[in-house]
Structure formats: structure tokens, C-alpha cells
Amino acid sequence: MNQRLDKLTSWLIEEHIDAAFITSTENVFYLTGFHCEPHERLLGLFVFQNEEPILICPKMEEVKVRDAGWNYRTIAYTDNDHPWEMIHHAISQYDITISILAVEKEHLNVGRYEVLREMFLETGFVSAEEKLHSLRLLKDDKELKALREAAAMADEAIEIGVASIKEGRSELEILSIVETEIKKKGINKFSFNTMVLTGENTAAPHGIPGLNKVEKGNFVLFDLGVVIDGYCSDISRTVAFGSVTGAQKDIYYSVLKAQIAALEACKPGVRIGELDQISRTIISEAGYGEYFTHRLGHGLGIGVHEFPSIIDSNNLPLEPGMCFTIEPGIYKPSVGGVRIEDDVFITKDGVEILTKYPKELIIL
């Protein structure tokens, strides 16, 4: 059994939990190496204390299961099959009683929960999320390699985007150029919907790209990421077109100062919440506290938003192997918004900044 499954199995034994049923694409991938977007179909992984694990997936994905190196039991079902009946039959062949079952409570939907309740009438349910968060928290060398490659490709995407900015060109036109050119490099999946925002649209942290056209005096904000070998990158950069006002420049350099200060504080032992407090204090002292409306960052790995949350109330200390974003922002209506975001990896000595595109204010 692989080391990740071994750790989950050891947890089941230590906590006297009879089995775990994992259903999220991300955690199934983490534990098995098999990635699947099942849509409405059932995807799941049963892990037991002393029995062989069982992977459940649509029949159409069975070849990918083998290609992923999964050598344990698999239930592959067609659309005409009844996967829950197949699962019940498979588990009934094991000499076990499931009195306590760990599930992803934040992911498992009500319909599937009710099926499990019927299948295991006397079973109590506990959360598996906290354990899975802790398992995925510290990245190994293989994961770091994928994260570095994804970050490098994100840098290239920003470079392409900045080069494609022209007066009168719309957000969606620039976005299309970025994604087309990155796909030519072999990328087939982005971490999330690419964002290219300009003008007043930059003042919306999660603005929607549209037909807004670049004009002189505008900020242009990019937020994008790619997926390589199952691992995500996430970068934001903001540039100016034509000229900037004093107010725009003040916002930009306030964000930059806050971001650099947080990066410099990254080292083992520092409380995660301190990073958010450092950036937020700088932005507040500059007079823009009310316009910094989100947390400082989030964990990064298989998921583009995963544990830990980089927020002031998080008392978890930084440890070597953690990977997350640092992305302060100021979003002021009528002036515009600025966000500067890097992906970082905590080392035993400090921090490795994975995304490397320049951050000094660029005026095109």
C-alpha cells in the first residue's frame, strides 16, 4: 500500500474508525494517483483498517485507473449498473463491521449520505476532512517539482498577457490570447477561470472579464494559474497602460510594500496569522484598510484553494513543506484595483518564491 494510504489507515486504527469513504476528486487523486472528473456519477474510495481498499469509478475511466498505477480493488460501473449495490456486495465479502465511518462532510451530498445510512444502519459518521488536510499540508519533493513547473508556466502566461495589451483591446481578447498561447505549450487545464480586468473592473476582486477595452490611464489586472501533473499555480499581477495618477501609484506601491513584507516574514515557526496582520497593517496605515476585503492568501496544491487559510485568526505555525499564496489587494471604486500574488513554499531556512514575474510597477 502506498505511504499516503498507509497514513490514512494508521489514523483509522489509532482513532478506532472502521473505514473511510473518500469522495472528492482532489482527495481521491491524492490517495490513489487517479484523477477523474465524474460529473454527476459516483467517484469514491473506501479505505479500511485491515482490508484491501476499494476504488469506485465510472467504467469509462477504468483504463485511466490502471495507467495511474492503482493496483488494488476497483469497482468500475456502467451507466446501467447500480454502483451502490456493487459496493455493498464487495464490502459484504470482507469480515468487518462498520460501526464508525469517516467521510468528507463538506463534500458528501445529502443523497449519498442517505444511501450510506441505509447501507450501514447502525453506523456513526465522523469527519475525515481534518486528517486529509493535515496529510496534504506538507508537500514532498515530487509535489514541489510539479508546483515549480506550474508556477513557471504561470509566469509565462503573465508575460504573454502583458505583451498582448493594446489600446482598444478588450479583456476577453487578451484572455483569449493568453489561453491560446499557453495551450500551444501543452497546457490543457487552468487552475480556475482566467481573469483579465481593466479600468473600473479591476476594483472587483473577482471581476468577470468582458468587452471592457483597455484605455490610457487604466490598470490591467491578471489573475491566472495552470495545472501540471495535478498541481496548481496561481499568480496575480497588475500593470498600467499609458500613464498612472498619483492615487493609482500610491495604491500600487502600498500593495507591493504589504506583499513584500509578508514574504519576508515567511519562515518556519511564524504564526500564519501574523502574515495577514503584517500586510493588513501596512495597507491600513496607508489609508486603504477598508479596501482590502479578502484574506491574504490560501493553501495551494492539488486544489487551487486548499488548507491552510492565510488569515489573521490562523494560529498554525509555518512548517517546511507548506505551499500557499501571498496576495494582498486594494480595490477602490473609481480609482481601480491592484493585486500582487505569488506562490510560496516554506523551506527549512525560510521561503522559496515559486512565481517570479517582476513586481515593480510596469507602465506600458
N, C-alpha and C positions, 0 to 999 in steps of 0.2 A: 504494500500500500504506500502511496506517496506521502511525503512528510506533512503536507497540509492536511490530508485526511487523517494521518496519524494524530496530529494535534487536536483535531476536532473529536476524534474517537477517545483520546485521553480525557478530554473535557467531559464527554458524556459519562465516562466511568467515574471520574472524580466527583461529578455533581449528581450521580445516581439518576441520570436521564437515560431512558432505554433506547431512544433513537432521535434522529433529527431529520426533518423533511425540509430541504432547501429548494426554493422555487424561483429566486431571482436569477436572471440571465448572468449578472455580474458574479454572483457567488457560486453559481454552478460552474462558470468558467474558471474561477479561482481554484476550485477544488478538483476539477476534472481536466482542465485544459481544453474543454469542448465549448465552443461559443455558438449560441443559437438564438435567433430572434423568433420565438414561437408564435407571435401574434396572439390569437385567441386560444391556441392549442396549449395543452398542458406540457410544461417542462418541469422536471423535478429530480431531486437526488435524495434517496433515503440512505442514511448512514447509521450503523448500529454499533453497539459496544463490541460484539464478538462475531458478527456475521458479515458476509460479503456485501458491500454497498450495492445499491441498485439505482441506475440512471434511467429515467423515463423521458422519452423524446418522440417526436413525430417520426414515422418510418422514413420519410423523405430525407431526414437528417442522419440516417444511420451510417452512411459512408463517412461523413464528417466525424462521427464519433470514433470510428476506427482510426481515421487519419490523425486524430488528436492524441492517440496513444492510450485511450481508455481500454483497459484490459479486464475490467470487472463486468458484472452482470448488467445487461441492458434490456429494458422493455421498450421496443420500438413498435409503435401502433399506427395503423392506418386511420383514415377519417371514418371508416365504417366500424372500427373497433371500439370497445369500451375500456379505455385505459385504466379506470379505477377498479374495474373487475379484474383486470390483468395484474394490477398492483396487489390487490387483496389476495389473489391466488398465490402470487410469488412470496409474499410475506408469510402466508399461512404455512409455507413449506419450511420455514425456519422455526426452530424450537425456542421461541421468545414470546414474552408477554409485554406489550407496550402499555405501561401504566402512565408514563410521562413522555411526552413528545415535544421536542424543541422545534419551533417554526419561526419563520420571519414574519412577525406580527405586523410589521409596517408594510409588508408586501403581499401576504396571503389575502386573497379576496374572500368575501363572506360566503359565496357559493362553494368554494373549495374547502373552506373551514367547515361548513356544514356537512360536506361529504366525509371529511375526516372524522367528524363527531359520530357519524353513523357507522363508519368503519371500525372505530376504536371507541366503543360505547363508554367504557369506564376510564378513559384516558384524560389526564390533565395536560394542559398546554403551557409551555414556558417559552420565553423569548430566546431566540438564537442570535439576534442582532448584535448584542454587546460582544459576544465571543467572536463573531465574524469580523466586527470592526477591529478588534484587537489583533486578530490574525493578519488582517490586511494592512495594518497600520505601518509596519516596518517593512520596507521593500528590500529584496535581496539583489544580488549583482545582476541577475538576468532581467529583473524588473527595471532596475536603474538603466540598463542598456537601452531598453525599449523607450523609457521616458526621455532619455537624452536624444534619441533619434527623432522622437515625436516633437520634442522642443526645437530641434534644429530645423525640421521641416516647417514648423510654425514660424520661425524666423524668416525662412524663405518666402512664406506666404505674405508676411508683412512687407517684405521688400518688394514683392510683386505688386501688392496693393498700393504702396506709396508711389511706385513708378507709374501706376496707371491713372493717377489723379490728374484730371484736366478740367479746366473751367467748362461748365455746362454739362459735364458727365454726371450721370445720376448714381445714386448709391447702389442700385441694383446692377447697373452696368459695371461698376468697379468690382462688386461682389462676384459677378459672373466671370470676369477676367481672372480674379484670384482663384476661384474654384476650378476653372478650366485648366489653368496653367499648372496648378498643384496636382490635378488628376493626371496630367501628362507625365508627371514624375512617379506615377504608380500608386498614389493615394486614392483609395476607394471609399474612405469613410472619414467624416469630420466629427469632432467631439460633440458638436452642437450646431445649431443653425448659425452660419457665419453672419457677423454683424458688420456692416459698414454704414456709418451715420455721419451726416454733415449738418452744419448750420444749427438751428434750434433743436433738431432731432438728437444732437449729442447730449442734451440736457436730460434725456430719458435713459437711465442706466440700462434698461433692457428695451431700447427703442427698436422699432421694426423698420428695416430698410425698405425704401420705396423709390419714388421717382423724384425725390428732392435732388436738386442739382448743385454741384459744387460752385460756389461763388467766391470771389476775392473777399478776404476777411473771415472766412469760415474755418472752424476746426473740422477735421475729418478724423473720426474715431473708429478704430478697428478692434474687434474682439473675435478671436477665432482659435481653432485648435484642430489637430488631426489625430487619428488613431493609427498606431503602428504596433503590430503584434499584440493587439488587445489593450494597449495603454494609451492614455490621452495626454494631449498637451492643451494649454490654454494661455493665450497671450493677449494683452491689450496694449495698443499704442495710439497716441493722439498726435497728429501733426496739424500744421496750419497752412492755409493756402493764401498766397498773395501778401498778406500782412496780418499783424495782430495788434489789438489795442492794449493799452496798459492793463486793463482789467483782465483780459484774456491771459496775458503774460503772467500776471500775479496768480491767477488760478493755476496755471500750468506749473509754475515753479513751487507753489505750495504743495501740490500733489507730489511732485518729484521729490521734494525735501522729505515729505512724510514717508514715501516709499523707500527711499534710501536709508532713512533712519531705522525703519523696521527691518530691512535687510541686514543692516549692520548689527542689529541686536540678536540675530538668529544664531544660536549656538546651544549645544546640549545643556540642559538644566534650567534654561529660561522658561518661565511660565508662558504658555501660549497666549493668554490674555494680555500679557504685557506688550506684545507686538501690536495688538489692536489699539491699546491705550496710547502707545508711543505715537502712532500715526494720527490717531484721533485728536490727541492733544495739540500736535503741530497744526493740524487743519483748523481746529477750533481757535487757537491763538491767532491764526491768520484771519479770523473773522468768517470762516466758511463752515463752521461746525454743523449748522442745520442742513447744509447741502451735501454732507457725506452721509448717505442714507442706507448704507448696507455694511455688512461685516467686512473685515479686512481681507478675508480670503477663505479658502476651503481646501480640504484634502484633495489629492489628485492621484489617480492610478488607473485601475480598470474603469472606474467611474470618473466623470469629469467633476462631479461634486460628490465627495465622499468624506469620511471621517479622517481628521478632526476638523471641526469648525473653528476658524481663526476669529474668535470673538472675545470680548473683554472678560466675559464670565467663565471662560475655559481655564481651569487651573491645572490642566495636564502639563507636565514639563516636556520640553522638546527632547527628542532622543535621536541618535544617529539612525538613519533609515527612513525617517519621516519625509514625505513629499507633499507640498502644498503650494498654494498661490499666495502672493502678496499683491493686493490690487486696490489701493486707496483711490477714491474718486471724489470729485466735486462736480455737482450738476446744478448750475444756476440758470433758471429760465431767463430768456432774452440775452444772455451772455454766451451760454454754451456749457458743454461738459468736457471734462478731462478725466480719463482713467489710464493708469500706467500699471501694467500687470506682468509679473514674472513668475515662472515656476521655479521652486527652490527645493533642494534636497539637503537635509541635515547630515553632516559628516561628524566624525569624532572630534574634529578640530573647529568646526564652525558650520559653514554653509557653502554649497555649490549652487550657483545660479545657472539654471539649465537654459533659459531663454536669454539670448544675447543681443538682440537688435538694439541699436543705440536709443538712449532715452533723452538726451538733450533735445531741446525744442527745435524741431525741423520746420523751417518756413520755406515752402516751395514757391 
